[in-house]
Amino acid sequence: MTSTTLDTNITTLTAQHLINGQWLGSADTERMNPARPGELAALSPSGTAEDVDAAITAAAAAQPGWAALPAPSRGGILIAAGNLLIERQAAIAEDLVREEGKTLAEAMGEVKRASDVLRFFGSLGWAATGEVLPSGLPDTTITTRREALGVVGLITPWNFPIAIPAWKSAPALISGNTVVIKPAELTPLSAAHLARALQDAGLPAGVFNVVHGKGRVVGDALARDPRIAGLSFTGSTNVGLGLQEILNARRARVQLEMGGKNGVLVLDDADPRKAAQVVAAGAFGLTGQACTATSRVYVTPGIRAAFLDALVAEAVAYSTGDGLSEGTRMGAVVSRQQFEQDQAAVRTAVERGATLLHGNYDGDPTGALFFPAAVLTDLPFDDAAVTEEIFGPVVAVLEVRDYEAGLAAINDSRYGLTAGICTDSLALATDFAARAQAGVVKVNRPTAGLDLNVPFGGVKDSSTNTFREQGRSALDFFTWGKTVYTGV
C-alpha cells in the first residue's frame, strides 16, 4: 500500500496485496469517485490464482505460531489496531467516502464501528472459551475447549468496506485462525487501511493477507483451495449460493450473509411522523445500500394518507450530493451499474402503473451518481419493485387491511433478514417479534443499524442460517469444539 503523505501519514491512493507481511502487486485497476466524475479515487492490482496460492501458503505457515500465542496477546494486537483506526479515523473516512460514495458522517461512524469491533473481540482474549462439566465416571473431570479452524477465507462487499472486513476478521483472528481476505473491487482502500492498522499493531507476517481482484478469479480460487477450512461471505444471494456448492463439495465450513427485501408494517395506532422517520432512516440512510435497508412498507388504511405525506416530507429532506460536502444527507450511488439498476427499478415500476410520490430517475447532468430518495405506491404485491432486491434508496408503500394481512405480507418473501413494525401496541409488537420470519426484528426502530455485541444473520435466502455474525456467537463459526476427559 503506497501513501500520499498527509499529517496522518496514512491517506492512500494505491492499494496493494498484503502477502506474508509484504505489500505487493502493481496497481492496474482504477476506481473513480462516484460523486466526482473523472476523479480517481483509488488504484488496486488484479489478483491471480497464483496470488491466492501465495497468500494461503503464507497463512498456513503462520497459523500454528499464531494459534500458540496466548489469547490475551492476540487480543492485545486487535485492541491496538482498533486504537490506530481511531487515531487515523478522519483520513480513513475521507478515503472511504471517495471510493464508496457515502457521507462523511456515515464513513466516520463506520471507521468507529470497525475500531469498536476490533476492541470488542480483542477483549475476548481474556474470556473463558470452554467449560468444566461433571462426569458420571469416578475420578474423572470433563472439560471442553474451542480450537481454531486453521486458514479461513473472507469475501467482503463494498457497502461497508471496513466494518464488514473487521467484523469477520476479528473473531477469526482472536480464535487463532489466519486470514486471507478478498475485499470488494470497488473499495480497495478501506481494506488496505484495516490491514495497515493490524500490521502496525504488531500482527505477525502471514497472519492477515489481502488479495485484491475479481470475484470470479480471486474468490473462486479462495473457495476451491483445500487449505481453506472455512469461508465467510457477504454479498449477493446468487454468488453466495454458488460458493456454498463449492465449499459443501469438500465439506468445508461456509457462512453466507446475502440479500434482503426488508419490510416494515405500520399500524393505525402508530404516530405517522415517527413511523415515517423510522422508515426513511432505514430506506434512505447509507443511500439505501445496505442488506438491512427498508424497501417495502405495508400500512393499514387509517394511517396511510398521513404516513405517506410524512414519508414524502422525509424523502425531500434527504438531500443528495458529494459525501464530503456540507449539507449532504445522502451520498452517491456506488457505481454506474448500481445507479442504472436503481433507475430501471423505478422507471419500470412507473411504466407498470406505480405512482412515484418523490424522486426521479433521470440522473445528474454532470454524470455524478446522485439518485434521490424514491417513494413508490399503488403497486401490486407481486410487483418486482416489491419482491426483488434493488439495493438503492427506493421504498414501496402498499396498503393492507389489518395486522394479520400485514404480517402475512411481511413473511411472503424469499428473504428473511430484517423486519420491522411501528405500533404502540405491546401485544402486537410481541406477537410480531414471535411470528416474523426474519433473523432481526425491529420495533419502532429502523431495519438498518445493528449493535456489534449481538448476533446478526437471516433466514431463507438471506443466509445459510447456521452460524451468526457479530457478538460472541461470531466465534462459533471460526472454531470447532473438543471434549476432554481426564482421569486421576
Salt bridges, closest charged atoms under 4 A:
GLU39 OE1 - ARG36 NH1 3.30
ASP51 OD2 - HIS17 NE2 3.52
ASP53 OD1 - ARG227 NH2 2.74
GLU94 OE1 - ARG98 NH2 3.59
ASP95 OD1 - ARG98 NH1 3.76
ASP95 OD2 - HIS193 NE2 2.87
GLU110 OE1 - LYS102 NZ 2.63
ASP116 OD2 - LYS112 NZ 2.85
ASP116 OD1 - ARG119 NH2 3.09
GLU147 OE2 - ARG145 NE 2.51
GLU147 OE2 - LYS482 NZ 3.34
GLU185 OE1 - LYS214 NZ 3.57
ASP200 OD2 - ARG88 NH2 2.81
ASP220 OD1 - ARG224 NE 2.93
ASP225 OD2 - ARG227 NH2 2.94
ASP322 OD2 - ARG36 NE 2.50
ASP378 OD1 - ARG304 NH2 3.39
ASP383 OD2 - ARG352 NE 2.69
GLU399 OE1 - ARG304 NE 3.52
ASP402 OD2 - ARG401 NE 3.80
GLU404 OE1 - ARG435 NH2 2.99
ASP431 OD2 - ARG435 NH1 2.89
ASP461 OD2 - ARG414 NE 3.03
GLU469 OE2 - LYS168 NZ 2.70
